[in-house]
Amino acid sequence: MKSYRKELWFNTTQRRQYINITPDIERCLAESGIKEGFVLVNAMHITASVFINDNESGLHHDFEVWLEKLAPEKPYSQYQHNGYEDNADAHLKRSVMGREVVVAVTDGVMDFGPWEQIFYGEFDGKRKKRVLVKIIGE
């Protein structure tokens, strides 16, 4: 069995942002040489997420509206966590959107359903953050 590990780094331009990282993960899979196995992709920061969904801008807007209703950024004073950093909402949003995804690999490609793509979701951005890609298989 082979194992591959790589860190992908992102520096978002906005506090909250969604980035389609599917092409990055496909490049990692090609680099790994693994044809049968699993890809694990996880956010390495507690205020970011990795998730699978449709690459459609209207849906991404809907995520933003929905998450902001669940855990509004302001007023900062509504959260006991806020003190040193005003990012309690980002922690809550990450909890809803999830930490990682696992995708099966068959014949050298990821087994996706129709329209599925992998996204990095940033909820407390404008600084350098990373995602771990781990691929295991034959």
C-alpha positions in Angstrom: 0.0 0.0 0.0 1.2 3.5 -0.9 0.7 6.7 1.1 0.8 10.3 -0.2 0.6 13.5 1.9 0.6 17.2 0.8 -0.4 20.5 2.3 -2.2 23.1 0.2 -2.0 26.7 1.4 -4.6 29.4 0.9 -4.7 33.1 1.6 -8.2 34.3 1.1 -9.1 37.9 0.2 -12.3 37.9 2.2 -13.3 36.9 5.7 -15.7 34.3 4.3 -15.0 32.6 1.0 -15.5 29.3 -0.8 -12.8 27.9 -3.1 -13.3 25.0 -5.4 -10.2 22.8 -4.7 -11.2 19.9 -6.9 -8.5 20.6 -9.5 -5.9 20.8 -6.8 -7.0 17.4 -5.3 -7.0 15.8 -8.8 -3.4 17.0 -9.3 -2.5 15.5 -5.9 -4.1 12.2 -7.0 -2.1 12.2 -10.2 1.1 12.9 -8.4 0.4 10.1 -5.9 0.2 7.4 -8.6 -2.5 5.7 -6.6 -5.2 4.1 -8.7 -7.4 2.4 -6.0 -7.9 3.7 -2.5 -9.1 6.8 -0.7 -8.5 10.6 -0.6 -8.9 12.4 2.7 -9.0 16.2 2.5 -9.3 18.1 5.8 -9.0 21.7 6.9 -6.1 22.3 9.3 -7.8 25.3 11.0 -10.7 25.3 13.4 -12.4 28.2 11.5 -12.3 26.6 8.0 -14.1 23.7 6.4 -13.8 21.2 3.6 -17.0 19.9 2.1 -18.5 18.4 -1.1 -21.3 20.1 -3.0 -22.3 21.7 -6.3 -20.2 24.4 -7.9 -23.0 26.9 -8.3 -22.6 30.5 -7.3 -26.3 30.8 -6.2 -25.8 27.9 -3.8 -22.7 29.4 -2.4 -24.6 32.6 -1.8 -27.3 30.5 -0.1 -24.7 29.0 2.2 -23.5 32.4 3.2 -27.1 33.7 4.0 -28.0 30.5 5.8 -24.8 30.3 7.9 -25.1 34.0 8.8 -28.6 33.3 10.1 -27.3 30.4 12.2 -24.2 32.2 13.5 -24.2 35.9 12.7 -20.8 37.5 12.8 -22.1 40.6 14.6 -22.6 41.8 17.2 -19.4 40.4 18.5 -20.6 40.8 22.1 -23.2 38.0 21.7 -20.4 35.4 22.0 -18.5 34.5 25.1 -15.6 33.2 23.0 -14.9 36.6 21.5 -12.2 38.4 23.4 -8.7 38.1 21.8 -10.3 37.4 18.4 -13.8 38.2 17.1 -14.3 34.9 15.4 -16.7 32.8 17.4 -19.1 32.8 14.5 -16.4 31.2 12.3 -16.0 28.3 14.8 -19.7 27.7 14.8 -19.9 27.8 10.9 -17.1 25.3 10.6 -18.9 23.0 13.0 -22.0 23.0 10.7 -20.0 22.7 7.4 -17.6 20.0 8.6 -13.9 19.4 8.9 -13.1 16.9 6.1 -14.2 14.7 3.2 -13.2 11.2 2.2 -13.6 10.2 -1.5 -13.1 6.7 -2.9 -10.6 6.4 -5.8 -11.3 3.9 -8.6 -9.1 3.5 -11.6 -7.1 6.6 -10.8 -10.1 9.0 -10.5 -12.3 10.2 -7.6 -15.7 8.5 -7.4 -18.0 11.6 -7.5 -21.7 11.7 -8.0 -23.2 14.1 -10.5 -22.1 17.7 -9.9 -20.0 16.9 -6.8 -16.9 19.0 -6.2 -14.6 19.6 -3.2 -14.6 23.0 -1.6 -12.5 24.8 1.0 -14.8 27.1 3.1 -13.1 29.9 4.9 -15.0 31.6 7.7 -12.2 33.8 9.3 -9.9 34.6 6.4 -7.5 37.2 5.1 -4.6 35.1 6.4 -2.6 32.1 5.4 -4.3 28.7 6.1 -3.8 25.1 5.0 -5.6 21.9 3.9 -4.2 18.5 4.3 -4.5 15.9 1.5 -3.8 12.3 2.4 -4.2 9.6 -0.2 -3.9 5.9 0.7 -4.1 2.9 -1.6 -2.5 0.9 -4.3 
